[in-house]
Amino acid sequence: MARVLDPDLGMAGNGTDPLPFSAEERRERESLGATLAAHHSNRTLAARHLVIDRATIWRKLHRLRLIPEGSR
């Protein structure tokens, strides 16, 4: 199950924290989060709906911090 993290996570700016999301990334994050919710966090079904590979959705989820690092 995907867990949505705080969108402002890592904005402290101490040099090691991730940068804040751009407007485009925020839109993608919202869209991907909505698609996952519609498919009850089933990444395979969400990827099929978006017509992308499961590996692609996994990378997007991690890049957009929709699931914690180290999750599979």
mmCIF file as Biopython writes it, N, C-alpha, C and O atoms, coordinates in Angstrom:
data_model
#
loop_
_atom_site.group_PDB
_atom_site.id
_atom_site.type_symbol
_atom_site.label_atom_id
_atom_site.label_alt_id
_atom_site.label_comp_id
_atom_site.label_asym_id
_atom_site.label_entity_id
_atom_site.label_seq_id
_atom_site.pdbx_PDB_ins_code
_atom_site.Cartn_x
_atom_site.Cartn_y
_atom_site.Cartn_z
_atom_site.occupancy
_atom_site.B_iso_or_equiv
_atom_site.auth_seq_id
_atom_site.auth_asym_id
_atom_site.pdbx_PDB_model_num
ATOM 1   N N  . MET A ? 1  ? 0.842  -1.165 0.000   1.0 0.0 1  A 1 
ATOM 2   C CA . MET A ? 1  ? 0.000  0.000  0.000   1.0 0.0 1  A 1 
ATOM 3   C C  . MET A ? 1  ? 0.894  1.238  0.000   1.0 0.0 1  A 1 
ATOM 4   O O  . MET A ? 1  ? 1.851  1.306  0.771   1.0 0.0 1  A 1 
ATOM 5   N N  . ALA A ? 2  ? 0.599  2.197  -0.839  1.0 0.0 2  A 1 
ATOM 6   C CA . ALA A ? 2  ? 1.369  3.434  -0.906  1.0 0.0 2  A 1 
ATOM 7   C C  . ALA A ? 2  ? 0.988  4.326  0.258   1.0 0.0 2  A 1 
ATOM 8   O O  . ALA A ? 2  ? -0.175 4.402  0.653   1.0 0.0 2  A 1 
ATOM 9   N N  . ARG A ? 3  ? 1.977  4.991  0.792   1.0 0.0 3  A 1 
ATOM 10  C CA . ARG A ? 3  ? 1.734  5.916  1.885   1.0 0.0 3  A 1 
ATOM 11  C C  . ARG A ? 3  ? 2.151  7.293  1.407   1.0 0.0 3  A 1 
ATOM 12  O O  . ARG A ? 3  ? 3.287  7.473  0.969   1.0 0.0 3  A 1 
ATOM 13  N N  . VAL A ? 4  ? 1.272  8.254  1.480   1.0 0.0 4  A 1 
ATOM 14  C CA . VAL A ? 4  ? 1.569  9.606  1.020   1.0 0.0 4  A 1 
ATOM 15  C C  . VAL A ? 4  ? 2.279  10.346 2.135   1.0 0.0 4  A 1 
ATOM 16  O O  . VAL A ? 4  ? 1.800  10.401 3.267   1.0 0.0 4  A 1 
ATOM 17  N N  . LEU A ? 5  ? 3.433  10.918 1.800   1.0 0.0 5  A 1 
ATOM 18  C CA . LEU A ? 5  ? 4.205  11.682 2.765   1.0 0.0 5  A 1 
ATOM 19  C C  . LEU A ? 5  ? 3.865  13.158 2.652   1.0 0.0 5  A 1 
ATOM 20  O O  . LEU A ? 5  ? 3.284  13.591 1.657   1.0 0.0 5  A 1 
ATOM 21  N N  . ASP A ? 6  ? 4.222  13.922 3.660   1.0 0.0 6  A 1 
ATOM 22  C CA . ASP A ? 6  ? 3.987  15.361 3.677   1.0 0.0 6  A 1 
ATOM 23  C C  . ASP A ? 6  ? 4.644  16.013 2.470   1.0 0.0 6  A 1 
ATOM 24  O O  . ASP A ? 6  ? 5.838  15.810 2.250   1.0 0.0 6  A 1 
ATOM 25  N N  . PRO A ? 7  ? 3.894  16.804 1.665   1.0 0.0 7  A 1 
ATOM 26  C CA . PRO A ? 7  ? 4.464  17.412 0.462   1.0 0.0 7  A 1 
ATOM 27  C C  . PRO A ? 7  ? 5.556  18.421 0.763   1.0 0.0 7  A 1 
ATOM 28  O O  . PRO A ? 7  ? 6.364  18.724 -0.115  1.0 0.0 7  A 1 
ATOM 29  N N  . ASP A ? 8  ? 5.604  18.955 1.988   1.0 0.0 8  A 1 
ATOM 30  C CA . ASP A ? 8  ? 6.627  19.936 2.336   1.0 0.0 8  A 1 
ATOM 31  C C  . ASP A ? 8  ? 7.846  19.300 2.984   1.0 0.0 8  A 1 
ATOM 32  O O  . ASP A ? 8  ? 8.747  20.000 3.445   1.0 0.0 8  A 1 
ATOM 33  N N  . LEU A ? 9  ? 7.875  17.984 3.018   1.0 0.0 9  A 1 
ATOM 34  C CA . LEU A ? 9  ? 8.968  17.250 3.635   1.0 0.0 9  A 1 
ATOM 35  C C  . LEU A ? 9  ? 10.300 17.648 3.020   1.0 0.0 9  A 1 
ATOM 36  O O  . LEU A ? 9  ? 10.429 17.692 1.796   1.0 0.0 9  A 1 
ATOM 37  N N  . GLY A ? 10 ? 11.276 17.932 3.841   1.0 0.0 10 A 1 
ATOM 38  C CA . GLY A ? 10 ? 12.616 18.192 3.338   1.0 0.0 10 A 1 
ATOM 39  C C  . GLY A ? 10 ? 12.846 19.598 2.841   1.0 0.0 10 A 1 
ATOM 40  O O  . GLY A ? 10 ? 13.715 19.804 1.994   1.0 0.0 10 A 1 
ATOM 41  N N  . MET A ? 11 ? 12.109 20.569 3.326   1.0 0.0 11 A 1 
ATOM 42  C CA . MET A ? 11 ? 12.284 21.931 2.849   1.0 0.0 11 A 1 
ATOM 43  C C  . MET A ? 11 ? 13.166 22.761 3.782   1.0 0.0 11 A 1 
ATOM 44  O O  . MET A ? 11 ? 13.250 23.978 3.618   1.0 0.0 11 A 1 
ATOM 45  N N  . ALA A ? 12 ? 13.816 22.138 4.743   1.0 0.0 12 A 1 
ATOM 46  C CA . ALA A ? 12 ? 14.628 22.880 5.695   1.0 0.0 12 A 1 
ATOM 47  C C  . ALA A ? 12 ? 15.831 23.533 5.040   1.0 0.0 12 A 1 
ATOM 48  O O  . ALA A ? 12 ? 16.287 24.582 5.496   1.0 0.0 12 A 1 
ATOM 49  N N  . GLY A ? 13 ? 16.350 22.937 3.985   1.0 0.0 13 A 1 
ATOM 50  C CA . GLY A ? 13 ? 17.444 23.546 3.239   1.0 0.0 13 A 1 
ATOM 51  C C  . GLY A ? 13 ? 18.802 23.450 3.904   1.0 0.0 13 A 1 
ATOM 52  O O  . GLY A ? 13 ? 19.611 24.367 3.764   1.0 0.0 13 A 1 
ATOM 53  N N  . ASN A ? 14 ? 19.080 22.381 4.617   1.0 0.0 14 A 1 
ATOM 54  C CA . ASN A ? 14 ? 20.372 22.250 5.274   1.0 0.0 14 A 1 
ATOM 55  C C  . ASN A ? 14 ? 21.432 21.641 4.363   1.0 0.0 14 A 1 
ATOM 56  O O  . ASN A ? 14 ? 22.537 21.338 4.815   1.0 0.0 14 A 1 
ATOM 57  N N  . GLY A ? 15 ? 21.109 21.460 3.094   1.0 0.0 15 A 1 
ATOM 58  C CA . GLY A ? 15 ? 22.074 20.926 2.143   1.0 0.0 15 A 1 
ATOM 59  C C  . GLY A ? 15 ? 21.931 19.434 1.899   1.0 0.0 15 A 1 
ATOM 60  O O  . GLY A ? 15 ? 22.358 18.941 0.855   1.0 0.0 15 A 1 
ATOM 61  N N  . THR A ? 16 ? 21.346 18.712 2.828   1.0 0.0 16 A 1 
ATOM 62  C CA . THR A ? 16 ? 21.174 17.273 2.640   1.0 0.0 16 A 1 
ATOM 63  C C  . THR A ? 16 ? 19.723 16.904 2.380   1.0 0.0 16 A 1 
ATOM 64  O O  . THR A ? 16 ? 19.437 15.814 1.886   1.0 0.0 16 A 1 
ATOM 65  N N  . ASP A ? 17 ? 18.812 17.801 2.709   1.0 0.0 17 A 1 
ATOM 66  C CA . ASP A ? 17 ? 17.390 17.535 2.492   1.0 0.0 17 A 1 
ATOM 67  C C  . ASP A ? 17 ? 17.044 17.701 1.019   1.0 0.0 17 A 1 
ATOM 68  O O  . ASP A ? 17 ? 17.670 18.500 0.323   1.0 0.0 17 A 1 
ATOM 69  N N  . PRO A ? 18 ? 16.052 16.953 0.539   1.0 0.0 18 A 1 
ATOM 70  C CA . PRO A ? 18 ? 15.611 17.115 -0.851  1.0 0.0 18 A 1 
ATOM 71  C C  . PRO A ? 18 ? 15.045 18.510 -1.080  1.0 0.0 18 A 1 
ATOM 72  O O  . PRO A ? 18 ? 14.553 19.152 -0.153  1.0 0.0 18 A 1 
ATOM 73  N N  . LEU A ? 19 ? 15.119 18.966 -2.312  1.0 0.0 19 A 1 
ATOM 74  C CA . LEU A ? 19 ? 14.567 20.267 -2.663  1.0 0.0 19 A 1 
ATOM 75  C C  . LEU A ? 19 ? 13.051 20.194 -2.695  1.0 0.0 19 A 1 
ATOM 76  O O  . LEU A ? 19 ? 12.488 19.116 -2.881  1.0 0.0 19 A 1 
ATOM 77  N N  . PRO A ? 20 ? 12.375 21.338 -2.514  1.0 0.0 20 A 1 
ATOM 78  C CA . PRO A ? 20 ? 10.914 21.339 -2.625  1.0 0.0 20 A 1 
ATOM 79  C C  . PRO A ? 20 ? 10.477 20.984 -4.044  1.0 0.0 20 A 1 
ATOM 80  O O  . PRO A ? 20 ? 11.256 21.093 -4.991  1.0 0.0 20 A 1 
ATOM 81  N N  . PHE A ? 21 ? 9.254  20.570 -4.174  1.0 0.0 21 A 1 
ATOM 82  C CA . PHE A ? 21 ? 8.734  20.184 -5.486  1.0 0.0 21 A 1 
ATOM 83  C C  . PHE A ? 21 ? 8.444  21.408 -6.344  1.0 0.0 21 A 1 
ATOM 84  O O  . PHE A ? 21 ? 8.033  22.453 -5.839  1.0 0.0 21 A 1 
ATOM 85  N N  . SER A ? 22 ? 8.664  21.263 -7.656  1.0 0.0 22 A 1 
ATOM 86  C CA . SER A ? 22 ? 8.275  22.304 -8.607  1.0 0.0 22 A 1 
ATOM 87  C C  . SER A ? 22 ? 6.762  22.217 -8.803  1.0 0.0 22 A 1 
ATOM 88  O O  . SER A ? 22 ? 6.130  21.258 -8.362  1.0 0.0 22 A 1 
ATOM 89  N N  . ALA A ? 23 ? 6.187  23.216 -9.463  1.0 0.0 23 A 1 
ATOM 90  C CA . ALA A ? 23 ? 4.743  23.203 -9.731  1.0 0.0 23 A 1 
ATOM 91  C C  . ALA A ? 23 ? 4.368  21.978 -10.559 1.0 0.0 23 A 1 
ATOM 92  O O  . ALA A ? 23 ? 3.341  21.349 -10.303 1.0 0.0 23 A 1 
ATOM 93  N N  . GLU A ? 24 ? 5.186  21.637 -11.545 1.0 0.0 24 A 1 
ATOM 94  C CA . GLU A ? 24 ? 4.913  20.463 -12.384 1.0 0.0 24 A 1 
ATOM 95  C C  . GLU A ? 24 ? 4.959  19.179 -11.557 1.0 0.0 24 A 1 
ATOM 96  O O  . GLU A ? 24 ? 4.116  18.297 -11.719 1.0 0.0 24 A 1 
ATOM 97  N N  . GLU A ? 25 ? 5.951  19.082 -10.670 1.0 0.0 25 A 1 
ATOM 98  C CA . GLU A ? 25 ? 6.059  17.892 -9.821  1.0 0.0 25 A 1 
ATOM 99  C C  . GLU A ? 25 ? 4.873  17.789 -8.865  1.0 0.0 25 A 1 
ATOM 100 O O  . GLU A ? 25 ? 4.382  16.691 -8.601  1.0 0.0 25 A 1 
ATOM 101 N N  . ARG A ? 26 ? 4.411  18.930 -8.344  1.0 0.0 26 A 1 
ATOM 102 C CA . ARG A ? 26 ? 3.239  18.909 -7.460  1.0 0.0 26 A 1 
ATOM 103 C C  . ARG A ? 26 ? 2.004  18.409 -8.202  1.0 0.0 26 A 1 
ATOM 104 O O  . ARG A ? 26 ? 1.223  17.628 -7.659  1.0 0.0 26 A 1 
ATOM 105 N N  . ARG A ? 27 ? 1.825  18.866 -9.459  1.0 0.0 27 A 1 
ATOM 106 C CA . ARG A ? 27 ? 0.688  18.386 -10.260 1.0 0.0 27 A 1 
ATOM 107 C C  . ARG A ? 27 ? 0.799  16.881 -10.513 1.0 0.0 27 A 1 
ATOM 108 O O  . ARG A ? 27 ? -0.181 16.146 -10.386 1.0 0.0 27 A 1 
ATOM 109 N N  . GLU A ? 28 ? 2.011  16.432 -10.873 1.0 0.0 28 A 1 
ATOM 110 C CA . GLU A ? 28 ? 2.214  15.001 -11.128 1.0 0.0 28 A 1 
ATOM 111 C C  . GLU A ? 28 ? 1.971  14.193 -9.853  1.0 0.0 28 A 1 
ATOM 112 O O  . GLU A ? 28 ? 1.374  13.117 -9.896  1.0 0.0 28 A 1 
ATOM 113 N N  . ARG A ? 29 ? 2.434  14.716 -8.728  1.0 0.0 29 A 1 
ATOM 114 C CA . ARG A ? 29 ? 2.269  14.054 -7.442  1.0 0.0 29 A 1 
ATOM 115 C C  . ARG A ? 29 ? 0.787  13.915 -7.089  1.0 0.0 29 A 1 
ATOM 116 O O  . ARG A ? 29 ? 0.341  12.856 -6.649  1.0 0.0 29 A 1 
ATOM 117 N N  . GLU A ? 30 ? 0.036  14.991 -7.285  1.0 0.0 30 A 1 
ATOM 118 C CA . GLU A ? 30 ? -1.401 14.960 -7.002  1.0 0.0 30 A 1 
ATOM 119 C C  . GLU A ? 30 ? -2.118 13.971 -7.918  1.0 0.0 30 A 1 
ATOM 120 O O  . GLU A ? 30 ? -2.970 13.203 -7.472  1.0 0.0 30 A 1 
ATOM 121 N N  . SER A ? 31 ? -1.764 13.999 -9.198  1.0 0.0 31 A 1 
ATOM 122 C CA . SER A ? 31 ? -2.392 13.110 -10.173 1.0 0.0 31 A 1 
ATOM 123 C C  . SER A ? 31 ? -2.085 11.645 -9.867  1.0 0.0 31 A 1 
ATOM 124 O O  . SER A ? 31 ? -2.975 10.795 -9.883  1.0 0.0 31 A 1 
ATOM 125 N N  . LEU A ? 32 ? -0.825 11.368 -9.589  1.0 0.0 32 A 1 
ATOM 126 C CA . LEU A ? 32 ? -0.426 9.994  -9.290  1.0 0.0 32 A 1 
ATOM 127 C C  . LEU A ? 32 ? -1.063 9.521  -7.984  1.0 0.0 32 A 1 
ATOM 128 O O  . LEU A ? 32 ? -1.506 8.377  -7.881  1.0 0.0 32 A 1 
ATOM 129 N N  . GLY A ? 33 ? -1.107 10.403 -6.994  1.0 0.0 33 A 1 
ATOM 130 C CA . GLY A ? 33 ? -1.750 10.056 -5.728  1.0 0.0 33 A 1 
ATOM 131 C C  . GLY A ? 33 ? -3.230 9.747  -5.903  1.0 0.0 33 A 1 
ATOM 132 O O  . GLY A ? 33 ? -3.749 8.808  -5.299  1.0 0.0 33 A 1 
ATOM 133 N N  . ALA A ? 34 ? -3.910 10.541 -6.735  1.0 0.0 34 A 1 
ATOM 134 C CA . ALA A ? 34 ? -5.334 10.311 -6.999  1.0 0.0 34 A 1 
ATOM 135 C C  . ALA A ? 34 ? -5.547 8.992  -7.737  1.0 0.0 34 A 1 
ATOM 136 O O  . ALA A ? 34 ? -6.490 8.255  -7.450  1.0 0.0 34 A 1 
ATOM 137 N N  . THR A ? 35 ? -4.663 8.702  -8.687  1.0 0.0 35 A 1 
ATOM 138 C CA . THR A ? 35 ? -4.774 7.443  -9.432  1.0 0.0 35 A 1 
ATOM 139 C C  . THR A ? 35 ? -4.562 6.257  -8.501  1.0 0.0 35 A 1 
ATOM 140 O O  . THR A ? 35 ? -5.290 5.267  -8.577  1.0 0.0 35 A 1 
ATOM 141 N N  . LEU A ? 36 ? -3.574 6.354  -7.626  1.0 0.0 36 A 1 
ATOM 142 C CA . LEU A ? 36 ? -3.341 5.274  -6.659  1.0 0.0 36 A 1 
ATOM 143 C C  . LEU A ? 36 ? -4.543 5.098  -5.738  1.0 0.0 36 A 1 
ATOM 144 O O  . LEU A ? 36 ? -4.950 3.972  -5.452  1.0 0.0 36 A 1 
ATOM 145 N N  . ALA A ? 37 ? -5.106 6.196  -5.279  1.0 0.0 37 A 1 
ATOM 146 C CA . ALA A ? 37 ? -6.271 6.115  -4.395  1.0 0.0 37 A 1 
ATOM 147 C C  . ALA A ? 37 ? -7.442 5.447  -5.117  1.0 0.0 37 A 1 
ATOM 148 O O  . ALA A ? 37 ? -8.153 4.628  -4.535  1.0 0.0 37 A 1 
ATOM 149 N N  . ALA A ? 38 ? -7.634 5.799  -6.377  1.0 0.0 38 A 1 
ATOM 150 C CA . ALA A ? 38 ? -8.734 5.218  -7.162  1.0 0.0 38 A 1 
ATOM 151 C C  . ALA A ? 38 ? -8.562 3.715  -7.353  1.0 0.0 38 A 1 
ATOM 152 O O  . ALA A ? 38 ? -9.539 2.989  -7.538  1.0 0.0 38 A 1 
ATOM 153 N N  . HIS A ? 39 ? -7.311 3.254  -7.307  1.0 0.0 39 A 1 
ATOM 154 C CA . HIS A ? 39 ? -7.027 1.827  -7.493  1.0 0.0 39 A 1 
ATOM 155 C C  . HIS A ? 39 ? -6.611 1.166  -6.179  1.0 0.0 39 A 1 
ATOM 156 O O  . HIS A ? 39 ? -5.939 0.135  -6.171  1.0 0.0 39 A 1 
ATOM 157 N N  . HIS A ? 40 ? -7.028 1.787  -5.057  1.0 0.0 40 A 1 
ATOM 158 C CA . HIS A ? 40 ? -6.801 1.220  -3.722  1.0 0.0 40 A 1 
ATOM 159 C C  . HIS A ? 40 ? -5.329 0.888  -3.482  1.0 0.0 40 A 1 
ATOM 160 O O  . HIS A ? 40 ? -5.000 -0.156 -2.919  1.0 0.0 40 A 1 
ATOM 161 N N  . SER A ? 41 ? -4.446 1.793  -3.919  1.0 0.0 41 A 1 
ATOM 162 C CA . SER A ? 41 ? -2.988 1.680  -3.749  1.0 0.0 41 A 1 
ATOM 163 C C  . SER A ? 41 ? -2.373 0.502  -4.494  1.0 0.0 41 A 1 
ATOM 164 O O  . SER A ? 41 ? -1.241 0.113  -4.205  1.0 0.0 41 A 1 
ATOM 165 N N  . ASN A ? 42 ? -3.094 -0.064 -5.438  1.0 0.0 42 A 1 
ATOM 166 C CA . ASN A ? 42 ? -2.555 -1.159 -6.244  1.0 0.0 42 A 1 
ATOM 167 C C  . ASN A ? 42 ? -1.721 -0.551 -7.375  1.0 0.0 42 A 1 
ATOM 168 O O  . ASN A ? 42 ? -2.260 -0.006 -8.338  1.0 0.0 42 A 1 
ATOM 169 N N  . ARG A ? 43 ? -0.405 -0.655 -7.241  1.0 0.0 43 A 1 
ATOM 170 C CA . ARG A ? 43 ? 0.502  -0.031 -8.218  1.0 0.0 43 A 1 
ATOM 171 C C  . ARG A ? 43 ? 0.381  -0.640 -9.602  1.0 0.0 43 A 1 
ATOM 172 O O  . ARG A ? 43 ? 0.522  0.064  -10.602 1.0 0.0 43 A 1 
ATOM 173 N N  . THR A ? 44 ? 0.124  -1.929 -9.674  1.0 0.0 44 A 1 
ATOM 174 C CA . THR A ? 44 ? -0.019 -2.586 -10.975 1.0 0.0 44 A 1 
ATOM 175 C C  . THR A ? 44 ? -1.227 -2.033 -11.722 1.0 0.0 44 A 1 
ATOM 176 O O  . THR A ? 44 ? -1.130 -1.692 -12.901 1.0 0.0 44 A 1 
ATOM 177 N N  . LEU A ? 45 ? -2.366 -1.944 -11.034 1.0 0.0 45 A 1 
ATOM 178 C CA . LEU A ? 45 ? -3.571 -1.405 -11.677 1.0 0.0 45 A 1 
ATOM 179 C C  . LEU A ? 45 ? -3.404 0.072  -12.027 1.0 0.0 45 A 1 
ATOM 180 O O  . LEU A ? 45 ? -3.854 0.514  -13.085 1.0 0.0 45 A 1 
ATOM 181 N N  . ALA A ? 46 ? -2.758 0.837  -11.142 1.0 0.0 46 A 1 
ATOM 182 C CA . ALA A ? 46 ? -2.532 2.261  -11.419 1.0 0.0 46 A 1 
ATOM 183 C C  . ALA A ? 46 ? -1.634 2.428  -12.639 1.0 0.0 46 A 1 
ATOM 184 O O  . ALA A ? 46 ? -1.883 3.298  -13.474 1.0 0.0 46 A 1 
ATOM 185 N N  . ALA A ? 47 ? -0.599 1.610  -12.752 1.0 0.0 47 A 1 
ATOM 186 C CA . ALA A ? 47 ? 0.301  1.678  -13.911 1.0 0.0 47 A 1 
ATOM 187 C C  . ALA A ? 47 ? -0.452 1.334  -15.189 1.0 0.0 47 A 1 
ATOM 188 O O  . ALA A ? 47 ? -0.274 1.994  -16.212 1.0 0.0 47 A 1 
ATOM 189 N N  . ARG A ? 48 ? -1.285 0.310  -15.136 1.0 0.0 48 A 1 
ATOM 190 C CA . ARG A ? 48 ? -2.094 -0.049 -16.313 1.0 0.0 48 A 1 
ATOM 191 C C  . ARG A ? 48 ? -3.006 1.100  -16.721 1.0 0.0 48 A 1 
ATOM 192 O O  . ARG A ? 48 ? -3.128 1.416  -17.905 1.0 0.0 48 A 1 
ATOM 193 N N  . HIS A ? 49 ? -3.642 1.719  -15.739 1.0 0.0 49 A 1 
ATOM 194 C CA . HIS A ? 49 ? -4.544 2.842  -16.005 1.0 0.0 49 A 1 
ATOM 195 C C  . HIS A ? 49 ? -3.792 3.999  -16.673 1.0 0.0 49 A 1 
ATOM 196 O O  . HIS A ? 49 ? -4.319 4.653  -17.573 1.0 0.0 49 A 1 
ATOM 197 N N  . LEU A ? 50 ? -2.561 4.242  -16.225 1.0 0.0 50 A 1 
ATOM 198 C CA . LEU A ? 50 ? -1.749 5.333  -16.775 1.0 0.0 50 A 1 
ATOM 199 C C  . LEU A ? 50 ? -0.991 4.926  -18.037 1.0 0.0 50 A 1 
ATOM 200 O O  . LEU A ? 50 ? -0.328 5.751  -18.666 1.0 0.0 50 A 1 
ATOM 201 N N  . VAL A ? 51 ? -1.096 3.654  -18.397 1.0 0.0 51 A 1 
ATOM 202 C CA . VAL A ? 51 ? -0.402 3.081  -19.564 1.0 0.0 51 A 1 
ATOM 203 C C  . VAL A ? 51 ? 1.109  3.315  -19.445 1.0 0.0 51 A 1 
ATOM 204 O O  . VAL A ? 51 ? 1.763  3.788  -20.373 1.0 0.0 51 A 1 
ATOM 205 N N  . ILE A ? 52 ? 1.634  2.964  -18.266 1.0 0.0 52 A 1 
ATOM 206 C CA . ILE A ? 52 ? 3.077  3.009  -18.037 1.0 0.0 52 A 1 
ATOM 207 C C  . ILE A ? 52 ? 3.487  1.692  -17.388 1.0 0.0 52 A 1 
ATOM 208 O O  . ILE A ? 52 ? 2.655  0.960  -16.852 1.0 0.0 52 A 1 
ATOM 209 N N  . ASP A ? 53 ? 4.764  1.411  -17.445 1.0 0.0 53 A 1 
ATOM 210 C CA . ASP A ? 53 ? 5.310  0.188  -16.868 1.0 0.0 53 A 1 
ATOM 211 C C  . ASP A ? 53 ? 5.280  0.264  -15.340 1.0 0.0 53 A 1 
ATOM 212 O O  . ASP A ? 53 ? 5.358  1.351  -14.768 1.0 0.0 53 A 1 
ATOM 213 N N  . ARG A ? 54 ? 5.169  -0.886 -14.687 1.0 0.0 54 A 1 
ATOM 214 C CA . ARG A ? 54 ? 5.192  -0.913 -13.217 1.0 0.0 54 A 1 
ATOM 215 C C  . ARG A ? 54 ? 6.481  -0.329 -12.660 1.0 0.0 54 A 1 
ATOM 216 O O  . ARG A ? 54 ? 6.463  0.342  -11.629 1.0 0.0 54 A 1 
ATOM 217 N N  . ALA A ? 55 ? 7.599  -0.578 -13.332 1.0 0.0 55 A 1 
ATOM 218 C CA . ALA A ? 55 ? 8.873  -0.017 -12.867 1.0 0.0 55 A 1 
ATOM 219 C C  . ALA A ? 55 ? 8.853  1.508  -12.942 1.0 0.0 55 A 1 
ATOM 220 O O  . ALA A ? 55 ? 9.427  2.183  -12.087 1.0 0.0 55 A 1 
ATOM 221 N N  . THR A ? 56 ? 8.197  2.045  -13.959 1.0 0.0 56 A 1 
ATOM 222 C CA . THR A ? 56 ? 8.102  3.499  -14.108 1.0 0.0 56 A 1 
ATOM 223 C C  . THR A ? 56 ? 7.288  4.100  -12.973 1.0 0.0 56 A 1 
ATOM 224 O O  . THR A ? 56 ? 7.667  5.127  -12.409 1.0 0.0 56 A 1 
ATOM 225 N N  . ILE A ? 57 ? 6.173  3.465  -12.636 1.0 0.0 57 A 1 
ATOM 226 C CA . ILE A ? 57 ? 5.358  4.008  -11.542 1.0 0.0 57 A 1 
ATOM 227 C C  . ILE A ? 57 ? 6.125  3.921  -10.224 1.0 0.0 57 A 1 
ATOM 228 O O  . ILE A ? 57 ? 6.021  4.819  -9.389  1.0 0.0 57 A 1 
ATOM 229 N N  . TRP A ? 58 ? 6.885  2.858  -10.033 1.0 0.0 58 A 1 
ATOM 230 C CA . TRP A ? 58 ? 7.690  2.707  -8.819  1.0 0.0 58 A 1 
ATOM 231 C C  . TRP A ? 58 ? 8.710  3.846  -8.709  1.0 0.0 58 A 1 
ATOM 232 O O  . TRP A ? 58 ? 8.868  4.448  -7.647  1.0 0.0 58 A 1 
ATOM 233 N N  . ARG A ? 59 ? 9.406  4.136  -9.834  1.0 0.0 59 A 1 
ATOM 234 C CA . ARG A ? 59 ? 10.389 5.230  -9.835  1.0 0.0 59 A 1 
ATOM 235 C C  . ARG A ? 59 ? 9.715  6.573  -9.548  1.0 0.0 59 A 1 
ATOM 236 O O  . ARG A ? 59 ? 10.237 7.384  -8.783  1.0 0.0 59 A 1 
ATOM 237 N N  . LYS A ? 60 ? 8.557  6.802  -10.164 1.0 0.0 60 A 1 
ATOM 238 C CA . LYS A ? 60 ? 7.833  8.057  -9.939  1.0 0.0 60 A 1 
ATOM 239 C C  . LYS A ? 60 ? 7.411  8.184  -8.474  1.0 0.0 60 A 1 
ATOM 240 O O  . LYS A ? 60 ? 7.537  9.257  -7.884  1.0 0.0 60 A 1 
ATOM 241 N N  . LEU A ? 61 ? 6.918  7.111  -7.895  1.0 0.0 61 A 1 
ATOM 242 C CA . LEU A ? 61 ? 6.502  7.139  -6.496  1.0 0.0 61 A 1 
ATOM 243 C C  . LEU A ? 61 ? 7.659  7.524  -5.582  1.0 0.0 61 A 1 
ATOM 244 O O  . LEU A ? 61 ? 7.486  8.312  -4.652  1.0 0.0 61 A 1 
ATOM 245 N N  . HIS A ? 62 ? 8.823  6.975  -5.845  1.0 0.0 62 A 1 
ATOM 246 C CA . HIS A ? 62 ? 9.984  7.305  -5.024  1.0 0.0 62 A 1 
ATOM 247 C C  . HIS A ? 62 ? 10.481 8.716  -5.300  1.0 0.0 62 A 1 
ATOM 248 O O  . HIS A ? 62 ? 10.802 9.455  -4.369  1.0 0.0 62 A 1 
ATOM 249 N N  . ARG A ? 63 ? 10.547 9.094  -6.562  1.0 0.0 63 A 1 
ATOM 250 C CA . ARG A ? 63 ? 11.026 10.440 -6.919  1.0 0.0 63 A 1 
ATOM 251 C C  . ARG A ? 63 ? 10.128 11.514 -6.321  1.0 0.0 63 A 1 
ATOM 252 O O  . ARG A ? 63 ? 10.609 12.551 -5.865  1.0 0.0 63 A 1 
ATOM 253 N N  . LEU A ? 64 ? 8.828  11.262 -6.323  1.0 0.0 64 A 1 
ATOM 254 C CA . LEU A ? 64 ? 7.864  12.237 -5.824  1.0 0.0 64 A 1 
ATOM 255 C C  . LEU A ? 64 ? 7.568  12.047 -4.335  1.0 0.0 64 A 1 
ATOM 256 O O  . LEU A ? 64 ? 6.684  12.698 -3.778  1.0 0.0 64 A 1 
ATOM 257 N N  . ARG A ? 65 ? 8.325  11.140 -3.699  1.0 0.0 65 A 1 
ATOM 258 C CA . ARG A ? 65 ? 8.216  10.863 -2.268  1.0 0.0 65 A 1 
ATOM 259 C C  . ARG A ? 65 ? 6.798  10.504 -1.840  1.0 0.0 65 A 1 
ATOM 260 O O  . ARG A ? 65 ? 6.316  10.956 -0.802  1.0 0.0 65 A 1 
ATOM 261 N N  . LEU A ? 66 ? 6.141  9.689  -2.650  1.0 0.0 66 A 1 
ATOM 262 C CA . LEU A ? 66 ? 4.815  9.193  -2.289  1.0 0.0 66 A 1 
ATOM 263 C C  . LEU A ? 66 ? 4.900  7.922  -1.454  1.0 0.0 66 A 1 
ATOM 264 O O  . LEU A ? 66 ? 3.912  7.516  -0.843  1.0 0.0 66 A 1 
ATOM 265 N N  . ILE A ? 67 ? 6.063  7.294  -1.422  1.0 0.0 67 A 1 
ATOM 266 C CA . ILE A ? 67 ? 6.316  6.173  -0.526  1.0 0.0 67 A 1 
ATOM 267 C C  . ILE A ? 67 ? 7.706  6.370  0.056   1.0 0.0 67 A 1 
ATOM 268 O O  . ILE A ? 67 ? 8.568  6.948  -0.606  1.0 0.0 67 A 1 
ATOM 269 N N  . PRO A ? 68 ? 7.942  5.910  1.266   1.0 0.0 68 A 1 
ATOM 270 C CA . PRO A ? 68 ? 9.228  6.141  1.920   1.0 0.0 68 A 1 
ATOM 271 C C  . PRO A ? 68 ? 10.383 5.428  1.230   1.0 0.0 68 A 1 
ATOM 272 O O  . PRO A ? 68 ? 10.196 4.389  0.596   1.0 0.0 68 A 1 
ATOM 273 N N  . GLU A ? 69 ? 11.573 5.995  1.360   1.0 0.0 69 A 1 
ATOM 274 C CA . GLU A ? 69 ? 12.784 5.361  0.848   1.0 0.0 69 A 1 
ATOM 275 C C  . GLU A ? 69 ? 12.927 3.987  1.485   1.0 0.0 69 A 1 
ATOM 276 O O  . GLU A ? 69 ? 12.590 3.796  2.654   1.0 0.0 69 A 1 
ATOM 277 N N  . GLY A ? 70 ? 13.422 3.042  0.718   1.0 0.0 70 A 1 
ATOM 278 C CA . GLY A ? 70 ? 13.626 1.696  1.220   1.0 0.0 70 A 1 
ATOM 279 C C  . GLY A ? 70 ? 12.414 0.789  1.067   1.0 0.0 70 A 1 
ATOM 280 O O  . GLY A ? 70 ? 12.513 -0.418 1.287   1.0 0.0 70 A 1 
ATOM 281 N N  . SER A ? 71 ? 11.268 1.358  0.692   1.0 0.0 71 A 1 
ATOM 282 C CA . SER A ? 71 ? 10.069 0.537  0.472   1.0 0.0 71 A 1 
ATOM 283 C C  . SER A ? 71 ? 10.175 -0.179 -0.846  1.0 0.0 71 A 1 
ATOM 284 O O  . SER A ? 71 ? 10.848 0.282  -1.769  1.0 0.0 71 A 1 
ATOM 285 N N  . ARG A ? 72 ? 9.506  -1.310 -0.930  1.0 0.0 72 A 1 
ATOM 286 C CA . ARG A ? 72 ? 9.513  -2.071 -2.179  1.0 0.0 72 A 1 
ATOM 287 C C  . ARG A ? 72 ? 8.181  -2.061 -2.793  1.0 0.0 72 A 1 
ATOM 288 O O  . ARG A ? 72 ? 7.987  -2.651 -3.856  1.0 0.0 72 A 1 
#
